[in-house]
Amino acid sequence: MRETPPSPPAEAPADHGGGPDQPSAQPEGGDQPSEGGNGGQYQQGGGKWGRRHRGNKFRGGGKWGGSQNFQGPKHPPQPAPPNEAVHYGDLPDPARFQSLDAIGQLADEIARSKTDPVWLNELYALNLAELTACARKLEVKFEGAPNRRQLITQIFAAIAEQKIPLHDRGYLDQTDRGLWFVVHDDVNYRLYPEDAFLPEIFVRHFGLKRGHAVEVQLQAPQGNDRCPAVVAIRKVMGGKPAEISKVPPFEELVPYYPLKRILLEMPGQKDVSMRMVDIVTPIGFGQRGLIVAPPRTGKTILMQNMANSIAENSPDAKLIILLVDERPEEVTDFKRHCKGEVVSSTFDEAPESHVHCAEMVIEKARRLVEQGGHVVILLDSITRLARAYNALASNSGKIMSGGLESNALQKPKRFFGSARNIEGGGSLTIIGTALVDTGSRMDEIIFEEFKGTGNMELHLDRDLVNKRIFPALNIDKSGTRKEELIYHPDELIKIYSLRRAMQGVPAADSMDMLIGRLKKTKTNTEFLLSLNR
């Protein structure tokens, strides 16, 4: 007959485990497994009686968490890791900027100085050697070899001590916290700790928006302030600040099809690629176009030629070349060979940098279009921009094929959809490159999502590149919607005849023939007139 096991003692011995008030044997938040057992609630020997129950499913993870046979060293809770973020100082106290009258009196007091003002945007454009010379000119004393940030901080201190006026020209930017600053195009609109702080009272009073070009008067940093503060706004978009609120917002402008043509053909140019683009896919002011290109098909050279042609033939239009997630050497090449403004965020920078520079460019372009101007943005590439937005998208749990968040393309579409011709006003033209045949499912989905949103597509062909035929345009797949509104009526008839004649001809043969005929003539007009001969 089986013996009845002895009943447990009335209460546990005092040395069978630490009470609740004793520190844990693990550092705070450790949950590390102890020696000879599992970690957490399944630690060996942590039962109610502090006994080792081999084979027990729960291994004694009881109330006291003690152990009869083993107790590790009891370390005190570890302190939190130090904050590695560098503290550059505080923002100017908003309480100083609650009254426009008080701010105006402060601005008048600063403006009484007869000394020539120092321009903050010019300081940003200086290299380190030039900035050091500027600091010595202001009698700044420093030891060793200070960096740019230290030099600018000491220059601010000298300006405040000598009561030198400080001015700035730049563009308004708003952070996620709702704070406003003045950023500069020389540094790709990046936000630095020394950028001028704009009190919100100016934004409400004048109706300012992100992307507005401003000329402001500053107060040098006071006390522990890390940056100067705006005390007066002299100009907004080149005019009086009070007039900017009368400009209709971009969303209320009426879009229409492109009507005015952007000619890319330049006289005396040996390269026929721009002449071919004029024939195959004409571009108008307000076009929303895609250059669909596999890798290594010549899209970079095509965009450089396009940028130079636009700058030469349409000097009144503001040309911006936006390079997102690009190689640094390509950025340098664009800056040296293109005449427009080059804004870049290279592949070694964070996705936040890609998104920020793209949003500043589109907001700046919108403000120019509101003023009735013409803006042309060449984007390379819209695929990488969409990837950056996808990397920053919140985890909604709805993942599309290829690892794309369901709502990640909303903001890239807003960027691309801003391109439009304004009825009775300006225009915003965006020509972006879309990468295909990269082996990435995500790139294919991004292209498919943007495929129906544009009104012009220019396809580059890998097979033509393999046969060393440049430019490698696929005529059958390329075209412009509503091209009859851009072509001259006589030109339209000739081009329709040319397309019908090339229908069914292999792409390599048709392109070879077209390039040969174009090289024999000096202009597209001469080429089209020679088609019937």
Residue pairs with C-beta under 8 A, 6 or more apart in sequence:
8 49
9 49
12 48
12 49
12 50
12 64
13 50
16 49
16 50
16 64
16 66
16 68
17 46
17 50
17 64
17 65
17 66
17 67
17 68
18 25
18 64
18 65
18 66
18 71
18 74
19 64
20 64
22 74
23 74
23 75
23 76
23 77
24 30
24 65
24 74
25 34
25 71
25 72
25 73
25 74
25 75
26 32
26 75
27 75
27 77
27 78
28 77
28 78
31 39
31 40
32 39
33 39
33 40
33 43
34 43
34 44
34 67
34 70
34 72
35 70
35 72
36 44
36 70
37 43
37 44
37 45
37 59
38 44
38 59
40 61
41 58
41 61
42 58
42 59
42 61
43 59
43 60
43 61
43 65
43 67
44 52
44 59
44 60
44 67
45 51
45 52
45 59
45 60
45 66
45 67
45 68
45 69
45 70
46 59
46 60
46 61
46 62
46 64
46 65
46 66
46 67
47 53
47 56
47 59
47 60
47 61
47 62
48 60
48 62
48 63
48 64
50 60
50 64
50 66
50 67
50 68
51 60
51 68
52 60
52 67
52 68
52 69
53 59
53 60
60 67
88 149
88 193
88 226
89 193
89 221
89 224
89 225
89 226
89 227
90 224
90 225
90 226
91 179
91 197
91 225
91 226
91 227
92 197
92 199
92 219
92 221
92 222
92 225
92 227
92 229
94 199
94 200
96 229
97 103
97 199
97 201
97 229
98 201
100 201
100 205
103 199
103 201
103 231
103 232
104 232
106 219
106 231
107 217
107 231
107 232
110 163
110 165
110 217
110 219
110 231
111 165
111 217
111 232
113 163
113 164
113 165
115 162
115 163
115 164
115 165
116 165
117 164
117 165
117 166
117 167
118 138
118 155
118 159
118 164
118 165
118 166
118 167
119 167
119 168
119 169
120 166
120 167
120 168
120 170
120 182
120 194
120 196
120 218
120 228
121 168
121 169
121 170
121 184
121 186
123 131
123 134
123 152
123 155
124 184
124 186
124 187
125 186
126 134
128 147
128 148
128 151
131 148
131 151
131 152
131 155
132 151
134 155
135 142
135 151
135 154
135 155
135 158
138 155
138 158
138 159
138 162
138 164
139 158
140 151
140 154
140 155
140 157
140 158
142 150
142 151
142 154
146 154
149 193
149 194
152 194
153 194
156 166
156 194
156 220
156 221
156 228
157 220
157 221
158 164
159 166
159 220
160 220
160 221
160 222
165 217
166 217
166 218
166 219
166 220
166 228
167 215
167 216
167 217
167 218
167 234
168 182
168 196
168 215
168 216
168 218
168 228
168 230
169 184
169 213
169 214
169 215
169 216
170 182
170 183
170 184
170 185
170 195
170 196
170 213
170 214
171 182
171 183
171 184
171 185
171 189
171 211
171 212
171 213
171 214
171 360
171 364
172 180
172 181
172 182
172 183
172 198
172 208
172 209
172 210
172 211
172 212
172 214
173 180
173 181
173 182
173 183
173 189
173 191
173 210
173 360
174 180
174 181
174 210
175 181
175 191
178 200
179 197
180 197
180 198
180 199
180 200
180 202
180 203
180 208
181 191
181 195
181 196
181 197
181 198
181 227
182 195
182 196
182 198
182 214
182 216
182 230
183 189
183 190
183 191
183 195
183 360
184 195
185 341
185 343
188 343
188 344
188 345
188 357
189 343
189 356
189 357
189 360
189 361
190 353
190 356
190 357
191 356
193 226
193 227
194 226
194 227
194 228
195 227
196 216
196 218
196 227
196 228
196 229
196 230
197 227
197 228
197 229
197 230
198 208
198 216
198 229
198 230
199 229
199 230
202 208
202 230
202 233
206 233
206 236
206 241
206 242
206 244
206 245
207 244
207 245
208 214
208 236
208 244
209 363
209 367
210 360
210 363
211 360
211 362
211 363
211 364
211 365
211 366
211 367
212 236
212 237
212 244
212 367
213 236
213 237
213 238
213 364
213 367
214 233
214 235
214 236
215 233
215 234
215 235
216 230
216 232
216 233
216 234
217 230
217 231
217 232
217 233
217 234
218 228
218 229
218 230
218 231
219 228
219 229
219 230
219 231
220 228
221 227
221 228
221 229
233 241
234 241
235 241
236 243
236 244
237 244
237 367
237 371
247 370
247 371
248 370
249 370
250 366
250 367
250 369
250 370
250 418
253 369
253 370
253 420
253 422
253 423
253 425
254 422
254 423
254 424
255 286
255 420
255 421
255 422
255 423
256 286
256 420
256 421
256 422
256 423
257 284
257 286
257 421
257 455
257 481
257 482
257 485
258 283
258 284
258 285
258 286
258 287
258 421
258 427
258 429
258 455
258 482
258 485
258 486
259 284
259 285
259 286
259 421
259 485
259 486
260 284
260 285
260 421
260 427
261 282
261 283
261 284
261 285
261 486
262 283
262 284
262 285
262 287
262 310
262 313
262 314
262 317
262 376
262 429
263 278
263 309
263 313
263 314
264 274
264 275
264 277
264 278
264 283
264 305
264 306
264 309
264 310
264 313
265 274
265 275
265 278
265 309
265 313
265 523
265 524
266 274
266 308
266 309
266 312
266 313
267 522
267 523
269 275
271 305
272 471
272 515
272 518
272 519
273 301
273 302
273 305
273 470
273 471
274 305
274 306
274 309
275 518
275 523
275 524
275 527
276 471
276 473
276 514
276 515
276 518
277 283
277 302
277 306
277 458
277 471
277 473
278 524
279 495
279 498
279 524
280 458
280 473
280 475
280 478
280 479
281 289
281 456
281 457
281 458
281 478
281 479
281 480
282 480
282 483
282 486
282 487
283 289
283 429
283 431
283 456
283 480
283 486
284 421
284 429
284 485
284 486
285 317
285 374
285 376
285 421
285 427
285 429
286 419
286 420
286 421
286 422
286 427
286 428
286 429
287 419
287 429
287 430
287 431
287 455
287 456
287 480
288 416
288 417
288 419
288 420
288 429
288 430
288 453
288 454
288 455
288 456
289 429
289 430
289 431
289 432
289 454
289 455
289 456
289 457
289 458
289 480
290 382
290 431
290 432
290 433
290 434
290 450
290 451
290 454
290 456
290 457
290 458
291 299
291 302
291 303
291 431
291 432
291 433
291 434
291 458
291 460
292 433
292 434
292 436
292 447
292 457
292 458
292 459
292 460
292 477
293 299
293 433
293 434
293 435
293 436
293 459
293 460
294 435
294 436
294 437
294 438
294 460
294 462
295 435
295 437
295 438
296 465
297 460
297 461
297 462
297 465
297 472
298 460
298 465
298 470
298 471
298 472
299 380
299 433
299 460
300 330
300 333
300 380
302 460
302 471
303 321
303 378
303 380
303 431
303 433
304 333
304 334
304 337
304 338
306 378
306 431
307 319
307 321
307 334
307 338
307 339
307 340
307 378
308 337
308 338
308 339
310 317
310 319
310 340
310 376
311 319
311 338
311 339
311 340
312 339
314 374
314 376
316 374
317 373
317 374
317 375
317 376
317 429
318 341
318 365
318 368
318 373
318 374
318 375
318 376
319 339
319 340
319 341
319 376
319 378
320 340
320 341
320 343
320 361
320 364
320 365
320 375
320 376
320 377
320 378
321 334
321 338
321 340
321 341
321 342
321 343
321 377
321 378
321 380
322 343
322 344
322 357
322 358
322 361
322 377
322 378
322 379
322 380
323 330
323 331
323 334
323 342
323 343
323 344
323 345
323 346
323 380
324 344
324 345
324 354
324 357
324 358
324 379
324 380
324 381
324 384
324 385
324 388
325 345
325 346
325 347
325 354
325 381
325 384
325 385
325 387
325 388
326 344
326 345
326 346
326 347
326 380
326 384
327 346
327 347
328 346
328 348
331 342
331 344
331 346
334 342
334 344
335 342
340 376
340 378
343 357
343 360
343 361
344 357
345 353
345 354
345 356
345 357
345 358
351 387
351 388
351 389
351 391
351 392
352 392
354 384
354 385
354 388
355 385
355 388
355 389
355 392
355 411
358 385
358 388
358 415
359 411
359 415
361 377
362 377
362 414
362 415
362 418
365 375
365 377
365 418
365 428
366 418
366 428
368 375
368 426
369 375
369 422
369 425
369 426
369 427
369 428
370 426
371 426
372 425
372 426
373 426
374 426
374 427
374 429
375 426
375 427
375 428
375 429
376 429
376 430
376 431
377 419
377 428
377 429
377 430
377 431
378 431
378 432
379 385
379 430
379 431
379 432
379 433
380 432
380 433
381 432
381 433
381 434
381 435
382 412
382 415
382 416
382 432
382 433
382 434
382 446
382 450
383 433
383 434
383 435
383 443
383 446
383 447
384 435
385 412
385 415
386 408
386 409
386 412
386 446
386 450
387 442
387 446
389 408
389 409
389 411
389 412
390 403
390 404
390 405
390 408
390 409
390 442
393 405
393 407
393 408
394 405
394 407
395 405
396 405
396 406
396 407
398 405
398 406
398 407
399 405
399 406
400 406
400 445
401 441
401 445
402 440
402 441
402 442
402 443
402 444
402 445
403 441
403 442
404 442
404 445
404 446
409 446
409 449
412 450
413 449
413 450
413 453
415 430
416 430
416 432
416 450
416 453
416 454
417 453
418 428
418 430
419 428
419 429
419 430
420 427
420 428
421 427
422 428
431 456
434 446
434 447
434 450
435 443
435 447
436 443
436 444
436 447
437 462
451 457
455 480
455 481
455 482
456 479
456 480
456 481
457 477
457 478
457 479
458 473
458 478
459 473
459 474
459 477
459 478
460 471
460 472
460 473
460 474
461 472
461 473
461 474
461 507
462 472
463 507
463 508
464 470
464 472
464 473
464 474
464 507
464 508
464 511
465 472
467 508
469 508
469 511
469 512
469 515
472 511
473 511
474 507
475 499
475 502
475 507
475 510
475 511
475 514
476 503
476 507
480 486
483 492
484 492
487 495
491 528
494 528
494 529
494 531
495 528
497 531
498 528
498 531
502 510
502 513
502 514
505 513
517 527
517 530
518 524
518 527
521 527
521 530
